[in-house]
Amino acid sequence: MTLDSPVQFDSLWRGAQVATMVNGQYNTIEDAAIGVLGGRIAWLGKAADLPAYEALREHDLGGGWVTPGLIDCHTHLVFGGNRAGEFEQRLNGVSYQEIAQQGGGIAFSVKATREASEADLVASAARRLKSLMADGVTTVEIKSGYGLSLEDELKMLRVASILENQFPVSIKRTCLAAHAMPPEYDDKDAYIDYLCDTVLPKVAALGLADAVDAFCEGIAFSTEQVERYFKTAQALGLPVKIHAEQLSSLGGTRMAASFKALSADHIEFIEEADVKAMAESGTVAVLLPGAFFTLKETQKPPIDWLRQYKVPMAIATDANPGTSPALSLRLMMNMACTLFGLTPEEALAGATVHGAKALGMEDSHGTLEVGKVADFVCWDVESPGELSYWLGGQLIKQRIYQGVEEVV
C-alpha cells in the first residue's frame, strides 16, 4: 500500500454525534464517522476529517447519539423458575422467615436450578438476555451460584457459554459457588473446603470461568472463609470479585482489595478505609440500585468517598430472581442517579468504561477508541443524558456488535 492508498474499512458509520466515554466523560464528537475493520474501530473522528477511504458498506445513522455498547457487569441471569410468587407473598404480609420455612428464598432457586435441564436453563436465560440486549447491552457477566454442587455449577457455567455462542453478545462467566449454603451441608467451613478442593480446580481445568466471586456477609460466608476461597482461585490463576458490605461492614472489601479484586459489589456499608484500599488496588465499585430498591434499603453507598478517592463506579442490573428482578440497565442508570446521586455522565460511564474495567476488559471494551472492539449503539435521543432520564421506552436506533448491525 502506498502513502496515497485509501484507508480500507469493512463498514463506515456516520451521521450522528458520538460520546466516546474516554476517561469516563462524554468527550463529544459532532457529526462523527466510525470506520470499522475486522470487528474493531479503525478510524474515529469528525466526518469532515475522514481520509480517502474505501468501505464495503456505508451506513447513514440519520442523527441521534452513538455511545459504546452498554456493559452489564453483574448478573445472575441463569436460574430455574422464578420467585414472583414470593414477591406477592411479601406484599401480602408474609415475612422472609416464613417464606424460607416454606422452602422459599434462595433454597427455592437452588432446587429449581438443579432440577432444570441445561436446555431449559438456556431457554429461560435467553429470554432475559434478549431484554438486556434490546436495552443496548453488548457485554454481560453471568454468575453461577444457584447450583452449589460441582455438577450444577458446571451446568450453569456451560449455559453461559452456550448463550454467547447463540447471541451477538460478549459474555463473561463468573463462578459464584460461594453464594450460599447448599441444603446437604450444615458446616460452612466444610463447604468451603469442598469448593477449594473439588469445585474450583475442576472449573479452572475446564476453562469454564473467567473469574471467581463470593458472598461475604453474615447470612453467607465470613471474611476468613472467603479469603481461603480466594487464595485457591488465585493459585488457579482466576481473578476474584466479591459481594461485600451489602448488609453490614465485615471488612470483605478490604480483604478482596488485597487480592487486587476486579470489583467489590453492593458495598452500601463500606467505610473510608475500604474505599482507600479499593483506590490503591484498582478495584471497581459496582453499584446495584435494583437490589437496594427491591429490598427497600436505606443505607446508600458512600458516593462522595468514592468520588474523593477516584474509585471507578460501575452500574449493573444484578438481574436475579430474588432481590433484583431487573432486565433494564438503563433503568438502573436512572436509579443510580435518583437513588444514589450520580450524574447522568457518571451513570453512562458506569454502564460502559467502568463496567468494562470491572470485568477486566478495559483494554478492548467500554469506550470508543481506535483499536477497540466495535461495539456501539445509536440512540434516538438529543443528548446522552436522556439515557438516564427516560424510564423505559425504545430508544435504540441501531445496535452494532463487533462492527455488524444486529437485530434484537
Number of C-alpha atoms within 10 A of each C-alpha: 6 5 6 8 11 13 17 17 21 18 21 24 19 22 20 24 24 29 23 24 24 17 11 21 15 19 12 18 18 15 17 22 25 27 27 27 21 13 18 22 23 22 20 22 19 18 17 9 10 15 12 10 12 16 16 10 11 14 13 11 19 12 17 20 26 31 24 31 29 31 34 31 29 27 21 21 29 28 26 24 18 16 19 11 9 19 15 11 15 13 9 9 8 13 13 14 11 13 15 14 11 11 13 19 19 19 18 20 23 24 19 17 26 22 15 17 14 16 11 16 22 23 15 15 20 21 12 17 21 15 16 25 26 18 24 29 28 28 28 27 24 28 30 30 29 28 27 25 20 16 11 22 25 22 21 29 25 17 24 28 18 16 18 16 12 10 16 19 22 18 22 23 24 29 29 28 29 26 23 23 19 21 10 9 10 10 10 17 16 11 21 20 14 15 21 18 13 13 20 24 16 15 19 18 10 10 12 21 25 19 24 28 28 29 25 30 22 13 11 16 21 18 22 14 18 24 19 16 24 25 15 18 21 15 10 14 12 19 22 27 28 27 21 27 25 23 17 15 18 18 20 27 31 24 20 29 26 15 17 19 26 26 33 27 28 25 27 22 20 25 17 13 13 24 26 19 20 29 19 14 19 19 27 30 28 28 28 27 29 27 22 22 15 14 12 9 13 10 14 18 24 16 16 11 17 20 12 11 15 15 22 24 27 31 33 31 28 30 26 22 22 19 17 20 20 23 24 23 28 28 22 27 34 26 23 25 19 15 15 18 16 19 16 20 18 25 26 31 30 33 28 32 30 32 33 26 24 30 27 18 15 16 13 18 28 33 30 27 21 17 16 19 25 29 29 28 25 24 25 21 17 12 13 22 17 16 23 24 16 15 14 14 8 11 18 17 17 19 26 19 22 22 23 16 15 14 10 14
